[in-house]
């Protein structure tokens, strides 16, 4: 997190032990596994004419590596839904951690 720049950077680097532990606890043979190589969220306030903050503009840049052979049409079909749910979860967590 870089709060002064309203930036959050996420990476899978260093998470190999967590993926291995998860694979031992859960049968992952029927799952597709994607690794977040690098993701960055940039948050900027949206203001009205009076300067009041009325929302947040979010820019996402993400590079993922999908293990195995996953057809592109499946990735394109499901990725927007997953990203939307992720953003919604971030909003809930943000409101809990930083109540206004």
C-alpha positions as MATLAB code, in Angstrom:
seq = 'XXXXXXXXXXXXXXXXXXXXXXXXXXXXXXXXXXXXXXXXXXXXXXXXXXXXXXXXXXXXXXXXXXXXXXXXXXXXXXXXXXXXXXXXXXXXXXXXXXXX';
ca = [
       0.000    0.000    0.000;
       1.200    3.466   -0.877;
      -1.404    5.652    0.894;
       0.134    8.962   -0.131;
      -0.371    7.987   -3.780;
      -3.697    6.135   -3.300;
      -2.048    3.058   -4.778;
      -2.284   -0.631   -3.884;
       0.099   -3.131   -5.525;
      -0.566   -6.880   -5.313;
       1.688   -9.738   -6.381;
       1.866  -13.514   -5.936;
       5.590  -13.292   -5.327;
       6.516  -15.213   -2.191;
       3.189  -17.040   -1.967;
       4.382  -20.445   -3.192;
       4.155  -21.984    0.287;
       0.529  -20.806    0.653;
      -0.459  -22.284   -2.727;
       1.178  -25.596   -1.830;
      -0.556  -25.710    1.576;
      -3.919  -24.921   -0.057;
      -3.359  -27.715   -2.593;
      -2.815  -30.177    0.249;
      -6.023  -29.145    2.033;
      -8.352  -28.895   -0.955;
      -8.734  -31.151   -3.990;
      -7.606  -28.750   -6.700;
      -7.641  -31.199   -9.614;
     -10.972  -29.828  -10.859;
      -9.967  -26.185  -10.336;
      -8.245  -23.731  -12.613;
      -5.531  -21.839  -10.794;
      -4.433  -18.341  -11.749;
      -1.423  -16.573  -10.322;
      -1.463  -12.808   -9.999;
       1.879  -11.823  -11.450;
       1.231   -8.161  -10.761;
      -1.829   -6.021  -10.073;
      -2.098   -2.383   -9.164;
      -5.124   -0.390   -8.075;
      -5.075    3.406   -8.307;
      -7.800    5.179   -6.358;
      -8.717    8.831   -6.910;
     -11.561   10.795   -5.333;
     -14.424   11.992   -7.508;
     -15.747   15.384   -6.416;
     -18.812   17.434   -7.229;
     -18.735   21.105   -8.251;
     -18.529   22.155   -4.583;
     -15.479   19.977   -3.977;
     -17.303   17.324   -1.945;
     -16.110   13.761   -2.429;
     -18.978   11.817   -3.988;
     -17.205    8.662   -5.135;
     -13.992    6.943   -6.070;
     -12.462    6.396   -9.488;
     -10.596    3.090   -9.599;
      -8.059    2.103  -12.224;
      -6.896   -1.519  -12.302;
      -3.884   -2.911  -14.123;
      -3.500   -6.669  -13.792;
      -1.325   -9.424  -15.237;
      -2.269  -13.003  -14.384;
      -0.862  -16.363  -15.375;
      -3.515  -19.044  -15.829;
      -2.064  -22.484  -15.243;
      -2.907  -25.258  -17.656;
      -4.878  -24.727  -20.795;
      -7.881  -22.480  -20.281;
      -9.702  -21.321  -23.414;
      -9.621  -17.542  -23.861;
     -13.401  -17.322  -24.187;
     -13.772  -18.732  -20.646;
     -11.266  -16.257  -19.254;
     -13.032  -13.369  -20.998;
     -16.445  -14.578  -19.837;
     -15.626  -15.024  -16.149;
     -12.857  -12.500  -15.420;
     -15.095   -9.384  -15.437;
     -17.476  -11.025  -12.938;
     -14.616  -12.072  -10.650;
     -13.050   -8.590  -10.802;
     -16.402   -6.977  -10.018;
     -16.856   -9.227   -6.971;
     -13.281   -8.465   -5.875;
     -13.898   -4.700   -6.118;
     -17.167   -5.063   -4.181;
     -15.303   -6.982   -1.449;
     -12.661   -4.234   -1.342;
     -15.382   -1.601   -0.879;
     -16.903   -3.556    2.024;
     -13.464   -4.005    3.634;
     -12.604   -0.329    3.076;
     -15.824    0.845    4.711;
     -15.151   -1.459    7.661;
     -11.532   -0.330    8.085;
     -12.068    3.351    7.294;
     -15.626    4.280    8.337;
     -16.811    7.718    7.258;
];
